[in-house]
Amino acid sequence: MKNLFKVIAVAALFIFGAQNVQAQSLSTSQDQRPEEVAKMKTSNLNDALTLTGEQQRYIFRALTANEVNMRKNVTGKDMNNAEVKSKKIELDEQLDGAMKKTLTADQYAKYKAMQKQ
């Protein structure tokens, strides 16, 4: 039963992903909903790291939460402000922790290398 659910979920991701690829325009991440940004980032990570379905779900949730919190606490605010800087560092560490927890050691090493670019 769990495998059937996983197959259906992955198929739905591919179907909706294909529709979004056709409908995408050149817009900034601010114009897009946090879920859309997280979906694109998850797709990019899946292409680079070959994620399992479960990893995709966890990473999508972590990226969505990170995007929402960044927009609420960091985006559009003065980065010279110590409070904003500390909040950004905290959110980045939370995302990094979620990635480290979800990804295998090899995948995490590749992820960190991608972040440095």
N, C-alpha and C positions, 0 to 999 in steps of 0.2 A: 504494500500500500504506500509506504514511504517513497519507494522508487518510482511508482506511478506519479505521485505528486511532484517529485523532482523533475521528471521528464516533462510533465505538463508545464511546470513553472519555467523551465529552460526554454521550451518551445514558445511560450508566451513572450518571454524576453526577446527572443529572436524575431518574432512577428512584430511586436511593438517597436523594437529597435530598427527593423527595416523600414517601417513607416516613418519613424522619426528621421532617419537618414535622408529620406526623400524630401521631407518637409523642412529640413533645417535651412536656416538662412544665416547670413553673417551678422549675428547679434552678440552682444557682450553677455557675460555671465550674469550681470545685473538685470538684464531683460528677461532672463529665464528663471523659472521656478527652481528652488533648491534641488528638487527631485530630478529635474532635467539635467542639471549640472552634475549631480552625483551619478546619474545614469551614464553620462558620457565618460566621466572619469573611470567608472567601474568597467565600462566597455574597453577603454584604453588599457587599463590594468589587466583585464582578461586577455587581451591580445598579446601583451608583453609577458605575462606571468603564467598563462594557462591555468586559470582558477577553476576550482570545482564549483558546483552550483551552490553549495553551502557557503563557501568562501565569498562568492559573489553577493549572496544575501547579506552576510555580515558586513562586508565592505561597503555595500550600497547604504546600509543603515548608518554606518559610522560616517561616511562621507556626507550623507544628508544632514545628520545632526551637526557635523562640523560646519557645513555651509550655512545652516540656519543660525548657529551661534556666531559665526564670523560676521554675517550680515547684521546681526543684532548688536554685537559688541565691538566690532573692529572696523568693518568697511565704512568708509566715508568719514571716519573720525581722524583726529590728529595723531599721527604715529609718533610724534615727539612727546606725547603725553605718556608718562610712566605707567599709568593705570591701563591704558590701551595696549601698550607694549607687553605688559605682564599678562594681560588677558589673551593676547595673540599667542604668546609663548605657551601659556597653559592649554589653549585649544589645540595648538600644534602637537604638544606632548600627549594630549588625550588621543588624538588621531593616530599618532605614531604608536602609542601603546595598543590601540585596537588593531593596527596593522600587524604589529609584532605578535600579538596573541592569535591572530587569524591565519597569517601566512606561515608557510614552512620556512626553515632557516635559509634555504636557497632563494626562495621567492622574496623573502624579506631583504636579503642582500641585494638582489636585483632592484627591488623597490627603492632602497636607500640610494643606490647608484643612479636611478632615474631622478630622484629628488635633487641630487647635486648638480644635475645638468642645467 
